[in-house]
Structures are given as structure tokens and as C-alpha cells.
Amino acid sequence: VGLTGQDGAFIRAKKMVLPADGNGKVDLGQVGEIDAIDPQVITALADFIPVVAPIGTGKHGTTYNINADLVAGKLAEILRAEKLIVLTNTPGVLDKDGKLLTGLTPRKIDDLVAKGVISGGMLPKIGSALDAARNGVKSVHIIDGRVPHALLLEVLTDQGVGTLIRSK
């Protein structure tokens, strides 16, 4: 079932405003961040697979676009999912030499971020993965969706094909 966070207003959002250099703020337009998620719409669809577009609703019905990785991670937390699987266009989390990192924990990831190994576009994915792992999701898998059978290889083999982040 295709949904947006506006359906039943199940993703409530607020405007994202970033600090600018100096005293000002950067207005990103209709970009938002999650304020709250009400899982009732999703749980009511227990016999279906929901496909959720990351659009949230603000206080006065304002529509906000939210980072999809952040919505996926927060939904996994709220729904108490056992696994969160993030399909992306990279092999997973890479070290400075481009080698795939597997078997990570929140502590190891904090160290990699502090050292600058994880940066740029991977930060929202990692931030979402860490929040999920720290808030009840037992494992997060970041895998390359372009690899044939990537999901099966990651979940059903011992070696996997991407980055596995365990909650502990």
C-alpha cells in the first residue's frame, strides 16, 4: 500500500532550519524533520506491505519533505522492528581506503565519525541507523540495492554483502 506521512497525519513534522555562518539561519523551504510518528496507520495495514513516501504534515497542514533514511529509521524504532534494512547505491559503510566495513556497533561508528571516516551523504544513513540500533532495533543492514539478490545474500548468508550494525 502506497502511503505518505500525510495519510492520517501519521508523520508529524516541523520545519527544518539550519544555523548559518554568523547569527542567521538557513531556510530550506519545505524541508522538515520528524516531530512525531503515530504508528496506528501502519499497524492497521498489518496484512499489507506499506511503502511510505517521507512526507510529513506540520501544525497548520503544511507539507514537509523529510529525509527518507530518517523516516525509515524512526519508523523501525516506533514499530519495534527487529531489523532495519537500508538499500542504497553504495556497498555499505566504507573505510578511508574504500574497503567495506562490516560488523559495526554504535561505539565503533561513533569512533569512525569522530575520525572523519564516515562523512557526507552517509551521515544521515548512519545517524538513522545508530538511533534505531540504540532504541530497540536489534540490527541494521546497509546494502547496495544494485547488487543482484543483495537482500537475500545479506540476510541469509553468514558473510552478507553490506554493513551490519548490531545494537550491542
C-alpha positions as CSV (number, residue, x, y, z in Angstrom):
1,V,0.0,0.0,0.0
2,G,1.5,3.3,-1.0
3,L,1.3,6.0,1.7
4,T,2.7,9.3,2.6
5,G,3.2,10.6,6.1
6,Q,0.2,12.8,5.4
7,D,-2.2,9.9,5.3
8,G,-3.9,10.1,8.7
9,A,-1.2,12.7,9.5
10,F,0.8,9.8,10.9
11,I,4.1,11.6,10.3
12,R,4.0,14.9,12.1
13,A,6.8,17.3,11.1
14,K,8.3,20.7,11.7
15,K,10.3,23.0,9.5
16,M,14.0,22.3,9.4
17,V,16.0,25.4,9.9
18,L,19.8,25.2,9.9
19,P,22.2,27.6,11.5
20,A,24.2,29.7,9.1
21,D,27.6,31.2,9.5
22,G,27.2,34.2,11.8
23,N,23.9,34.8,13.5
24,G,21.5,33.9,10.7
25,K,19.6,30.8,9.8
26,V,19.3,28.9,6.5
27,D,15.7,28.4,5.4
28,L,15.5,25.1,3.4
29,G,11.9,25.8,2.2
30,Q,9.6,22.9,2.7
31,V,12.2,20.6,4.2
32,G,11.2,19.2,7.5
33,E,12.2,17.0,10.4
34,I,10.2,14.4,12.3
35,D,8.3,15.7,15.2
36,A,6.4,12.5,15.9
37,I,5.1,9.3,14.3
38,D,1.8,7.7,15.1
39,P,2.1,4.0,14.1
40,Q,-1.7,3.4,14.0
41,V,-2.0,3.8,10.3
42,I,0.8,1.3,9.7
43,T,-0.4,-1.2,12.3
44,A,-3.9,-1.1,10.7
45,L,-2.3,-2.3,7.5
46,A,-0.9,-5.5,9.1
47,D,-1.8,-7.7,6.1
48,F,-0.1,-5.3,3.6
49,I,3.4,-4.1,2.9
50,P,3.4,-0.3,3.4
51,V,5.6,1.8,1.0
52,V,5.9,5.2,2.7
53,A,6.9,8.4,1.0
54,P,8.7,10.6,3.5
55,I,6.3,13.5,3.5
56,G,5.1,14.9,6.9
57,T,2.4,17.3,8.0
58,G,3.1,20.4,10.0
59,K,0.9,22.1,12.6
60,H,-1.2,24.0,10.1
61,G,-1.3,21.3,7.4
62,T,2.0,22.4,5.9
63,T,3.7,19.7,3.9
64,Y,7.3,18.9,4.6
65,N,9.7,16.7,2.7
66,I,11.8,14.6,5.2
67,N,15.0,12.6,4.6
68,A,13.8,9.1,3.7
69,D,16.6,7.4,5.8
70,L,15.5,9.3,8.9
71,V,11.8,8.3,8.3
72,A,12.8,4.6,7.8
73,G,14.9,4.6,11.0
74,K,12.2,6.3,13.1
75,L,9.5,4.0,11.8
76,A,11.7,1.0,12.6
77,E,12.0,2.3,16.2
78,I,8.4,3.2,16.6
79,L,7.2,-0.2,15.2
80,R,9.8,-2.0,17.3
81,A,11.2,-3.7,14.3
82,E,13.8,-6.4,14.7
83,K,15.7,-5.3,11.6
84,L,16.1,-2.2,9.5
85,I,17.4,-2.7,6.0
86,V,18.6,0.3,4.1
87,L,19.1,-0.2,0.4
88,T,21.5,2.4,-1.1
89,N,23.7,2.9,-4.1
90,T,27.0,2.1,-2.3
91,P,28.3,-1.2,-0.9
92,G,27.7,-0.1,2.6
93,V,29.9,1.9,5.1
94,L,33.4,2.2,3.7
95,D,36.7,3.0,5.4
96,K,39.1,5.7,4.1
97,D,40.6,3.1,1.6
98,G,37.1,2.3,0.2
99,K,37.0,-1.1,1.9
100,L,33.6,-2.3,3.2
101,L,33.2,-2.2,6.9
102,T,31.0,-4.9,8.4
103,G,30.1,-6.0,11.9
104,L,29.9,-2.5,13.4
105,T,28.5,-1.4,16.7
106,P,27.3,2.1,17.8
107,R,30.6,2.6,19.7
108,K,32.7,1.8,16.6
109,I,30.6,4.1,14.4
110,D,30.9,7.0,16.9
111,D,34.7,6.5,16.6
112,L,34.6,6.4,12.8
113,V,32.5,9.6,12.6
114,A,34.9,11.3,15.1
115,K,37.8,10.3,12.9
116,G,36.1,11.6,9.7
117,V,36.0,8.2,8.1
118,I,32.2,8.4,7.8
119,S,31.1,11.7,6.3
120,G,29.0,13.4,3.7
121,G,25.9,11.7,2.3
122,M,26.4,8.6,4.5
123,L,25.9,10.6,7.7
124,P,22.1,10.7,7.6
125,K,22.0,7.0,7.0
126,I,24.4,6.3,9.8
127,G,22.6,8.7,12.1
128,S,19.3,7.0,11.4
129,A,20.9,3.5,11.8
130,L,22.5,4.5,15.1
131,D,19.3,5.9,16.5
132,A,17.4,2.8,15.5
133,A,20.1,0.5,17.0
134,R,20.2,2.5,20.2
135,N,16.4,2.5,20.5
136,G,15.5,-1.2,20.2
137,V,16.2,-2.3,16.6
138,K,18.5,-5.3,17.0
139,S,20.3,-5.0,13.7
140,V,20.6,-2.5,10.8
141,H,21.8,-3.6,7.4
142,I,23.1,-1.0,4.9
143,I,23.4,-2.8,1.5
144,D,23.8,-1.9,-2.2
145,G,20.4,-2.3,-3.8
146,R,22.1,-2.6,-7.2
147,V,23.6,-6.0,-6.4
148,P,21.5,-8.9,-7.7
149,H,19.9,-10.7,-4.8
150,A,21.5,-8.3,-2.3
151,L,18.7,-8.6,0.3
152,L,18.8,-12.4,0.3
153,L,22.6,-12.5,0.4
154,E,22.7,-10.1,3.3
155,V,20.1,-11.8,5.4
156,L,20.6,-15.5,4.6
157,T,24.3,-15.8,4.4
158,D,27.0,-15.6,7.1
159,Q,29.2,-13.2,5.2
160,G,26.5,-10.9,3.9
161,V,27.1,-8.2,1.2
162,G,26.9,-4.9,3.1
163,T,27.4,-3.3,6.5
164,L,25.7,-4.9,9.5
165,I,25.3,-2.7,12.6
166,R,24.3,-4.6,15.7
167,S,22.7,-2.8,18.6
168,K,25.3,-4.1,21.1
